[in-house]
Amino acid sequence: MTVRYGLGLNYLTEDPDDYLAVVTECTTSNVKKIMERMIGKGSTVTKAEGLSVIEEFEYAVVEEVKNGNIVSTDLFRISPSISGVFKDENDSFDPSRHTIKLNISAGPRLQEIISKIELKKVALSTAEPVIEKFVDLKGKAVNESFTPGQMASIQGSLLKFDEEDTNQGVFFIAANGTETRVTDFVKNKPSELMFFVPDGLTSGSFQLEVRNTPHKLKNIKKARLSVELVPAS
């Protein structure tokens, strides 16, 4: 399977002729799908045993991160950081001005296969939504994190959707495939969607997807942010 990408206008630079790559037509692999791949290659571990081990592994990782530790594995590295400006050396962390963030990067085992990923350039349909960037309006992070219960913005093109159709809108997709649809919108325009992030998204990583029917087409079109988002606090 190859990574499919198309080129769309880059609205983040001053040059009107700049284009950027937009990854498209991606499928989501959750824990159950990964476990099926493990079993499919002849592993002696049963599906139930594998899921149990993964659950224990995820629990241990969460506990290490919660205790302020850096987690470094062959697949990923997680480290804590704090964003925001401190007034002077006597200032302390203030949740209204500062945010705890988790920095997640690929580990050596993933880094070494990046050059082996096959790419295929495809034509982007002009009738499909395009996500250029996601902005956490409270923490000011771009394409990194969101603040549960606070406002966020998605910028791009052909983003407007029918709010009465529950199959359309903005969806946060958890690693296990659970989808949370945004319901509280402030702005629903072709170039920008502004909304309140659902309160319950307090842990884990999420893929962000916009679904709509541009120009009153019959079929749902989808756009997905190229990076995963994590809650800021």
Secondary structure, 3 states (H helix, E strand, C coil): CCEEEEEEECCCCCCCCCEEEEEECCCCCCHHHHHHHHHHCCCCCCHHHHHHHHHHHHHHHHHHHHCCCCEECCCEEEEEEEECCCCCCCCCCCCCCCEEEEEEEECHHHHCCHHHCCEEECCCCCCCCEEEEEEECCCCCECCEECCCCEEEEEEECCCCCCCCCCCEEEEEECCCCEEECCCEEEECCCEEEEECCCCCCCCCEEEEEEECHHHCCCCEEEECCCCEEECC
